[in-house]
Amino acid sequence: MASADVEAVAAIEAASFSDAWPPSAFTDLLQRDYARLRVIADPHGELLGYCILLRAADQGEIANICTAPAARGQGMGGRLLDDALTWADAGGVVEVFLEVRISNTAARALYTARGFSMVGRRRGYYQHPTEDALVLRRTLPGATESSA
């Protein structure tokens, strides 16, 4: 992601989430070396989605992942998630966490297919509407190699 992408990313965010991040959040993360911000675009350069992974020591967190409403169901989210997990694994991350709305069945199915499992629940975590978050975790392949 580049600073030129922030406006389009913020538009996808606003179209997708009732508690959308402001553009300044994306701009700030572009300056952080612990953050991986990736976008996916169509052949004409129109942004279709983005993913943000934050790394702290040997842990990672998918802080935000989203595809544009018109691009959903085409595998974009899976490609973005795979990229983030590959980057995390190569950087020595042992496990990756994320939160997901309990009602977001499409995202939950993607995360389950990519090896995430539930490790907790945060009651009333999301607002507009108030809803629980499921906390998911995935251990990365490099974790078993480095502990062998």
MIVEXLO-945614 format. One record per residue: residue number from 1; x, y, z of N, C-alpha, C in turn. Coordinates in Angstrom, 1 decimal. Layout:
BEGIN
NODE nuvex    n_X    n_Y    n_Z   ca_X   ca_Y   ca_Z    c_X    c_Y    c_Z
NODE   NUM      X      Y      Z      X      Y      Z      X      Y      Z
...
END
This chain:
BEGIN
NODE nuvex    n_X    n_Y    n_Z   ca_X   ca_Y   ca_Z    c_X    c_Y    c_Z
NODE     1    0.9   -1.2    0.0    0.0    0.0    0.0    0.9    1.2    0.0
NODE     2    0.5    2.2   -0.7    1.2    3.5   -0.8    0.3    4.6   -0.3
NODE     3    0.8    5.7    0.0    0.0    6.8    0.4   -1.1    7.2   -0.6
NODE     4   -0.8    7.0   -1.8   -1.8    7.3   -2.9   -3.0    6.4   -2.8
NODE     5   -2.9    5.2   -2.1   -4.0    4.3   -2.0   -4.9    4.5   -0.8
NODE     6   -4.5    5.4    0.1   -5.3    5.6    1.3   -6.7    6.0    1.1
NODE     7   -7.0    6.9    0.1   -8.4    7.4   -0.1   -9.2    6.2   -0.6
NODE     8   -8.7    5.4   -1.5   -9.5    4.2   -2.0   -9.7    3.2   -0.9
NODE     9   -8.7    3.0   -0.1   -8.8    2.0    1.0   -9.8    2.5    2.0
NODE    10   -9.8    3.8    2.3  -10.8    4.3    3.3  -12.2    4.3    2.7
NODE    11  -12.3    4.4    1.4  -13.7    4.3    0.8  -14.2    2.8    1.0
NODE    12  -13.3    1.8    0.7  -13.7    0.4    0.9  -14.1    0.2    2.3
NODE    13  -13.3    0.7    3.3  -13.5    0.6    4.7  -14.9    1.1    5.1
NODE    14  -15.2    2.4    4.6  -16.4    3.0    5.0  -17.6    2.3    4.4
NODE    15  -17.5    1.7    3.2  -18.6    1.0    2.6  -18.8   -0.4    3.2
NODE    16  -17.8   -0.8    4.1  -17.9   -2.2    4.6  -18.2   -2.3    6.1
NODE    17  -17.7   -1.3    6.8  -17.8   -1.3    8.3  -18.5   -0.1    8.9
NODE    18  -19.4   -0.4    9.8  -20.1    0.7   10.5  -19.2    1.5   11.5
NODE    19  -18.1    0.8   11.9  -17.1    1.5   12.7  -15.8    1.6   12.0
NODE    20  -15.9    2.2   10.8  -14.7    2.3    9.9  -13.6    3.1   10.5
NODE    21  -12.4    2.7   10.1  -11.2    3.4   10.5  -11.1    4.7    9.7
NODE    22  -10.6    5.8   10.3  -10.4    7.0    9.5   -9.2    6.9    8.6
NODE    23   -9.1    7.7    7.5   -8.0    7.6    6.6   -6.7    7.8    7.4
NODE    24   -6.7    8.7    8.4   -5.4    8.9    9.2   -4.8    7.7    9.8
NODE    25   -5.7    6.7   10.1   -5.2    5.4   10.7   -4.3    4.7    9.7
NODE    26   -4.8    4.7    8.4   -4.0    4.0    7.4   -2.7    4.7    7.1
NODE    27   -2.8    6.1    7.0   -1.6    6.9    6.8   -0.6    6.7    7.9
NODE    28   -1.0    6.6    9.1   -0.1    6.4   10.2    0.6    5.1   10.1
NODE    29   -0.1    4.0    9.8    0.4    2.7    9.7    1.4    2.5    8.6
NODE    30    1.3    3.3    7.5    2.3    3.3    6.5    3.7    3.7    6.9
NODE    31    3.8    4.4    8.0    5.1    4.8    8.6    5.7    3.8    9.5
NODE    32    5.0    2.7    9.8    5.4    1.8   10.9    6.1    0.5   10.2
NODE    33    7.3    0.2   10.7    7.9   -1.0   10.1    7.4   -2.3   10.6
NODE    34    6.6   -2.3   11.7    6.0   -3.5   12.2    4.6   -3.8   11.5
NODE    35    4.3   -3.0   10.5    3.0   -3.2    9.8    3.2   -3.6    8.4
NODE    36    2.4   -4.5    8.0    2.4   -5.0    6.6    1.0   -4.6    6.0
NODE    37    1.0   -3.6    5.1   -0.2   -3.1    4.5   -0.2   -3.5    3.0
NODE    38   -1.1   -4.3    2.6   -1.2   -4.8    1.2   -2.5   -4.4    0.6
NODE    39   -2.5   -4.2   -0.7   -3.7   -3.9   -1.4   -3.8   -4.9   -2.6
NODE    40   -5.0   -5.1   -3.1   -5.1   -5.9   -4.3   -6.0   -5.1   -5.3
NODE    41   -5.6   -5.1   -6.5   -6.3   -4.3   -7.5   -6.7   -5.1   -8.7
NODE    42   -7.6   -4.6   -9.5   -7.9   -5.2  -10.8   -6.9   -4.8  -11.8
NODE    43   -7.0   -5.3  -13.0   -6.0   -5.0  -14.1   -5.9   -3.5  -14.4
NODE    44   -7.0   -2.8  -14.1   -7.0   -1.3  -14.4   -6.6   -0.5  -13.3
NODE    45   -6.1   -1.1  -12.2   -5.6   -0.4  -11.0   -6.7    0.0  -10.0
NODE    46   -7.9   -0.4  -10.2   -8.9   -0.1   -9.2   -8.7   -1.0   -8.0
NODE    47   -8.6   -0.4   -6.8   -8.4   -1.3   -5.6   -9.7   -2.1   -5.2
NODE    48   -9.4   -3.4   -4.9  -10.5   -4.3   -4.6  -10.5   -4.7   -3.2
NODE    49   -9.4   -4.5   -2.5   -9.3   -4.9   -1.1   -7.9   -4.6   -0.5
NODE    50   -7.8   -4.9    0.8   -6.6   -4.6    1.6   -6.5   -5.5    2.8
NODE    51   -5.3   -5.6    3.3   -5.1   -6.4    4.5   -4.0   -5.7    5.3
NODE    52   -4.1   -5.6    6.6   -3.1   -5.0    7.5   -2.8   -6.1    8.6
NODE    53   -1.5   -6.4    8.6   -1.0   -7.3    9.6    0.0   -6.5   10.5
NODE    54   -0.1   -6.6   11.8    0.8   -6.0   12.7    1.7   -7.0   13.4
NODE    55    2.9   -6.8   13.5    3.9   -7.7   14.1    4.4   -7.1   15.4
NODE    56    4.4   -7.9   16.5    5.1   -7.6   17.7    5.9   -8.8   18.2
NODE    57    7.2   -8.7   18.1    8.1   -9.9   18.5    7.7  -11.1   17.6
NODE    58    7.3  -12.2   18.3    6.9  -13.4   17.5    5.4  -13.6   17.3
NODE    59    4.6  -12.5   17.5    3.2  -12.6   17.3    2.8  -11.6   16.3
NODE    60    1.7  -12.0   15.6    1.1  -11.1   14.6   -0.4  -11.0   14.8
NODE    61   -0.9   -9.9   14.3   -2.4   -9.7   14.4   -2.9   -9.1   13.1
NODE    62   -3.9   -9.8   12.5   -4.6   -9.3   11.4   -5.5   -8.2   11.9
NODE    63   -5.0   -6.9   11.7   -5.7   -5.8   12.3   -6.9   -5.4   11.5
NODE    64   -6.9   -5.7   10.2   -7.9   -5.3    9.3   -7.8   -6.0    8.0
NODE    65   -8.8   -6.5    7.4   -8.8   -7.1    6.1  -10.2   -6.9    5.5
NODE    66  -10.3   -6.5    4.3  -11.6   -6.2    3.7  -11.4   -6.3    2.2
NODE    67  -12.5   -6.7    1.5  -12.6   -6.6    0.1  -13.8   -5.7   -0.2
NODE    68  -13.7   -5.0   -1.3  -14.8   -4.1   -1.8  -16.1   -4.9   -2.0
NODE    69  -17.3   -4.4   -1.6  -18.5   -5.2   -1.7  -18.7   -5.8   -3.1
NODE    70  -18.3   -5.2   -4.2  -18.5   -5.7   -5.5  -17.5   -6.8   -5.8
NODE    71  -16.4   -6.9   -5.1  -15.4   -7.9   -5.3  -15.5   -9.1   -4.4
NODE    72  -16.4   -9.2   -3.6  -16.5  -10.3   -2.6  -16.9  -11.6   -3.3
NODE    73  -16.4  -12.7   -2.7  -16.6  -14.0   -3.3  -15.8  -14.4   -4.4
NODE    74  -14.7  -13.7   -4.7  -13.8  -13.9   -5.8  -12.4  -14.4   -5.4
NODE    75  -12.3  -14.6   -4.1  -11.0  -15.1   -3.6  -10.0  -14.0   -3.2
NODE    76  -10.4  -12.8   -3.3   -9.5  -11.7   -3.0   -9.0  -11.7   -1.5
NODE    77  -10.0  -11.9   -0.6   -9.7  -12.0    0.8   -8.7  -13.1    1.1
NODE    78   -8.9  -14.2    0.5   -7.9  -15.4    0.7   -6.5  -15.0    0.2
NODE    79   -6.4  -14.4   -0.9   -5.1  -14.0   -1.4   -4.4  -13.0   -0.5
NODE    80   -5.2  -12.0    0.0   -4.6  -11.1    0.9   -4.2  -11.7    2.2
NODE    81   -5.0  -12.6    2.7   -4.7  -13.3    4.0   -3.5  -14.2    3.8
NODE    82   -3.4  -14.9    2.7   -2.2  -15.8    2.4   -0.9  -14.9    2.4
NODE    83   -1.0  -13.8    1.7    0.2  -12.9    1.6    0.6  -12.5    3.0
NODE    84   -0.3  -12.1    3.9    0.0  -11.6    5.2    0.6  -12.8    6.0
NODE    85    0.1  -14.0    5.9    0.6  -15.1    6.7    2.0  -15.5    6.2
NODE    86    2.2  -15.4    4.9    3.5  -15.8    4.4    4.6  -14.8    4.9
NODE    87    4.2  -13.5    4.8    5.1  -12.4    5.3    5.4  -12.6    6.8
NODE    88    4.4  -12.9    7.6    4.6  -13.1    9.0    5.5  -14.3    9.3
NODE    89    5.2  -15.4    8.6    6.0  -16.6    8.8    7.5  -16.4    8.4
NODE    90    7.7  -15.7    7.3    9.1  -15.4    6.9    9.8  -14.4    7.9
NODE    91    9.0  -13.6    8.6    9.6  -12.7    9.6    9.7  -13.2   11.0
NODE    92    9.5  -14.5   11.2    9.7  -15.2   12.5    8.5  -15.1   13.4
NODE    93    7.3  -14.8   12.8    6.1  -14.8   13.6    5.7  -16.2   13.9
NODE    94    5.3  -16.6   15.1    5.0  -17.9   15.5    3.5  -18.1   15.4
NODE    95    2.7  -17.1   15.8    1.3  -17.3   15.8    0.6  -15.9   15.4
NODE    96   -0.5  -16.0   14.7   -1.3  -14.8   14.3   -2.7  -14.9   14.9
NODE    97   -3.1  -13.7   15.4   -4.4  -13.6   16.0   -5.3  -12.6   15.1
NODE    98   -6.6  -12.7   15.3   -7.5  -11.8   14.8   -8.8  -11.8   15.5
NODE    99   -9.6  -10.8   15.3  -11.0  -10.8   15.9  -11.9  -10.7   14.7
NODE   100  -13.1  -11.3   14.8  -14.1  -11.3   13.8  -15.5  -11.2   14.4
NODE   101  -16.4  -10.4   13.8  -17.7  -10.4   14.3  -18.3  -11.8   14.2
NODE   102  -19.1  -12.1   15.2  -19.7  -13.5   15.3  -20.6  -13.7   14.1
NODE   103  -21.2  -12.6   13.6  -22.2  -12.7   12.5  -21.5  -12.8   11.1
NODE   104  -20.2  -12.6   11.1  -19.5  -12.5    9.8  -19.2  -13.9    9.3
NODE   105  -20.1  -14.7    8.9  -19.9  -16.1    8.5  -19.0  -16.3    7.4
NODE   106  -19.0  -15.4    6.4  -18.1  -15.5    5.3  -16.6  -15.4    5.7
NODE   107  -16.3  -14.4    6.5  -15.0  -14.3    7.0  -14.6  -15.4    7.9
NODE   108  -15.5  -15.9    8.8  -15.2  -17.0    9.7  -14.9  -18.2    8.9
NODE   109  -15.6  -18.5    7.8  -15.3  -19.6    6.9  -13.9  -19.5    6.3
NODE   110  -13.6  -18.3    5.8  -12.2  -18.1    5.3  -11.2  -18.4    6.3
NODE   111  -11.3  -17.9    7.5  -10.3  -18.1    8.6  -10.2  -19.5    9.0
NODE   112  -11.3  -20.2    9.1  -11.3  -21.7    9.4  -10.6  -22.4    8.3
NODE   113  -10.9  -22.1    7.0  -10.2  -22.8    5.9   -8.7  -22.5    5.9
NODE   114   -8.3  -21.4    6.5   -6.8  -21.1    6.5   -6.2  -21.5    7.8
NODE   115   -6.9  -22.3    8.6   -6.3  -22.9    9.8   -6.4  -22.2   11.1
NODE   116   -7.2  -21.2   11.1   -7.5  -20.4   12.4   -8.5  -21.2   13.2
NODE   117   -8.3  -21.1   14.5   -9.3  -21.7   15.5   -9.6  -20.7   16.6
NODE   118  -10.8  -20.9   17.2  -11.2  -20.0   18.2  -10.5  -20.2   19.5
NODE   119  -10.0  -19.1   20.1   -9.3  -19.2   21.4  -10.0  -18.3   22.4
NODE   120  -11.0  -17.5   22.0  -11.7  -16.6   23.0  -12.9  -15.9   22.4
NODE   121  -13.6  -15.2   23.2  -14.7  -14.4   22.8  -14.7  -13.1   23.6
NODE   122  -14.9  -12.0   22.9  -15.0  -10.7   23.6  -16.4  -10.2   23.5
NODE   123  -17.1  -10.3   24.6  -18.5   -9.9   24.6  -18.7   -8.4   24.4
NODE   124  -19.6   -8.0   23.5  -19.9   -6.6   23.2  -18.7   -5.8   22.7
NODE   125  -17.8   -6.5   22.0  -16.6   -5.9   21.5  -16.9   -4.8   20.4
NODE   126  -17.7   -5.2   19.5  -18.1   -4.4   18.4  -19.3   -3.5   18.7
NODE   127  -19.3   -2.3   18.1  -20.4   -1.4   18.3  -21.1   -1.2   16.9
NODE   128  -22.3   -0.6   16.9  -23.0   -0.3   15.7  -23.2   -1.4   14.7
NODE   129  -23.8   -2.5   15.0  -24.5   -2.8   16.3  -23.5   -3.5   17.3
NODE   130  -23.9   -3.5   18.5  -23.1   -4.2   19.5  -23.2   -5.7   19.2
NODE   131  -22.0   -6.3   19.2  -21.9   -7.7   18.9  -20.6   -8.2   19.5
NODE   132  -20.6   -9.5   19.8  -19.4  -10.2   20.2  -18.4  -10.4   19.1
NODE   133  -17.1  -10.4   19.5  -16.0  -10.8   18.6  -15.5  -12.2   19.0
NODE   134  -15.2  -13.0   18.0  -14.5  -14.2   18.3  -13.0  -13.9   18.1
NODE   135  -12.2  -14.4   19.0  -10.8  -14.3   18.9  -10.2  -15.6   18.3
NODE   136   -9.5  -15.5   17.2   -9.0  -16.6   16.5   -7.5  -16.6   16.5
NODE   137   -6.9  -17.8   16.4   -5.4  -17.9   16.3   -5.0  -19.0   15.3
NODE   138   -3.9  -18.7   14.7   -3.3  -19.7   13.9   -1.8  -19.8   14.2
NODE   139   -1.3  -21.0   14.4    0.1  -21.2   14.5    0.7  -21.4   13.1
NODE   140    1.8  -20.7   12.9    2.4  -20.7   11.5    3.4  -21.9   11.4
NODE   141    3.7  -22.3   10.1    4.6  -23.4    9.9    6.0  -23.2   10.4
NODE   142    6.5  -22.0   10.4    7.9  -21.8   10.9    8.0  -22.0   12.4
NODE   143    6.9  -22.0   13.1    6.9  -22.2   14.5    7.3  -23.6   14.9
NODE   144    6.9  -24.6   14.1    7.3  -25.9   14.4    8.7  -26.2   14.0
NODE   145    9.1  -25.5   12.9   10.5  -25.7   12.4   11.5  -25.1   13.4
NODE   146   11.2  -23.9   13.9   12.1  -23.3   14.8   12.2  -23.9   16.2
NODE   147   11.1  -24.7   16.6   11.1  -25.4   17.9   11.6  -26.8   17.8
NODE   148   12.0  -27.3   16.6   12.4  -28.6   16.4   13.9  -28.8   16.8
END
